[in-house]
Amino acid sequence: MSFAELIPPPSRHPVLRFFDLAAFACMVVAGLQLVTLISIFGWLVFGRYVLNDTPTWVEQLALLLVVWITFLGAAAGVWTRAHLSVDFIREALPPPIRRLLYWLAVIGMIIFGACLAWQGWGLASGTWARRIPMLGIAEGWRAVPMVICGVLTVLFSCCHLVALMRGQDPAEVC
């Protein structure tokens, strides 16, 4: 797959194209953070065993990066429908019940995303005055990805809900 294939085609609806680009941006940022995470652990091992001087900031930065990677990846997974789901039970049921359960799952994702954004905002604003040891940045940066993931989850799930209301399969539309 080439890089050009990852960019959404201009023929898609502008809202869908924006969501495609938002999910793509989440994956790019999470990917760069993963490369950074691997690199700093390489530096940790080198510092500890070769230089006999362990860099103490690595653990705190690694914890921060893991949170960002997880939440950005989760948001993109909601859009691409690549998140973990147990659907074998739903698929074994009759179509009317299956459709109802799908509606409930999408509505549940909207509620979950809203709660995640709201609580993440409260956590970020409540911890902004404190500093992360060894990094010297606001503790609230650990909760910012919760807000981003929550907002994107609500937006992406609302798009899935609109597709359901139109009688379309969200996997084909979104």
N, C-alpha and C positions, 0 to 999 in steps of 0.2 A: 504494500500500500504506500503510495506516495504522499508527500505532505499536502499536495493540492487536493487530494481526495478527502482529507480531513476537514477542509473548509467547506461550509454548506454552500450549495449552488444558489445563485442569485434568483432563481425561479421560485424558491420557497417564499412563503408569506413572511413579511418583515419581522413579525413577532417570533415566528418559529426560527427564523435565521438568527435573531438576537439570542434566543435561548440556546441554539446550537453553538454560537460563539461564546456565550457565557460558560457553558459546560466545557467547551474546548479550552477556554482560558483557565478554568479550574484544574483541568488535567495537566496543562502545561506548567502552571505554578506548582502544583503538587509534585509533578515529575522533577522539576528543578530543585524543589526542596528535598526530594528523595536522594538526588545526586549529592546535594550538600550534606545530607545526613550521613551518607556512606563515606564521603570525603572526610568529614570531621572525625568519624570513628577511626578511619585510617590514620589520621593525625594523632588521635588518642593512643592508639597502639604503638605508633612510631615514637611518640613522646615518652610513653611509659617504658618501653623495652629497649629503645636505642639511646634516647637522650637521658633516660632516668629522671625525667621531669614531666609528671602527668599534668596535662592542661586541665584545670579544674572547671573551666567554663563549658566544656563539651557536654557534660551531662545535662545542664540546664538548657542549653541550646537544642540538644536532641529531644528533650521533653517537649519543648515548644514546637519544634518541627513536626513531631509525631502527631500532635493535636491538629496542626494545620493540614498536614497530608491527609489525615483521616477524614476531617470534615469537608475539605474541598473535594476529595474523592467520592465521598458519600453524596454530595450535592450533584455531581456529574452523573453518578450512578442512578439517581432518581430520574434524571432526564433521559438517559439512554436505556433505562429499565434494566440495568445490569446489577441492581442491588439484590441482596439475598432475599429470596422469597421461597416459601414452601407452598407450591401450588398443585401438588399432585392430588391433594384432597379436594380442592376446588374443582379441578378438571375432571374428577370422577363423578361429580354431581350433575344433575340435569341442568340444561342451559339456563332456565329462569333463575335457579338458585345460584348458579355460577356467576351470572351477571350481577345479581344482588351482592354477592360477596366481593366482586370486583369493585362495585360502587363503594361499598363499605371500606375497602382497603384504600381507595383513593381519598375518600373523605377522612379516614384515619391518618393518612399521610399529611393532609392539609392541617389537621389539628395538631399533629406531632410537630410539624415544621413551625407552626405559629408558636407553640409552647417553647420550642427550642430557641427561636429568635428572641422571644420575650425574656425567658430566663437567662439566655446568654447575654442579652443587653444589661439586665440587672447585675449579673456577675461581673461583666466587664466594667461597668460604671462603678460598682462597689469596690473593685480591687485596683482601680486605676492609680490611686495615690501610692500604692505599695510598689516596690521595685523587685524584679527578679534577681536573686543573688547571683553574682558573678557576671551578669549581663548588663545590669543597670537600666533596663527598660521596664516600662510599666507592666505589672502583673496582669492587667486587663487584656494584654495582647494574647494571653492564653484563651480568652473567652470570645474574642472577636470572630474566629472562624465558626463558632457556634451560631452567631448572629447571621453571618453570611450563608451558612448552610441552611439555617432555618428559613430565611427569606427566599432563597432559591428553591428550596423544597416546596414551599407554598406556591410559588409562581409556576414551577414545573408541574406540580400536581393539579393546579387549577387548569392548566392547559390539557392535561390528561382528562380532567373532569369535563371540560368543554367538548373534547372529542367523544367522550361517552354520551353526552347529551345529544350530540349530533348523530348518534348511532354508529360511530366509527370506532375502529380499534386504535387506541392510543399508540400502539407500537408501530402502526403504519403511518400515522399522521405526525406524531411528535418525534 
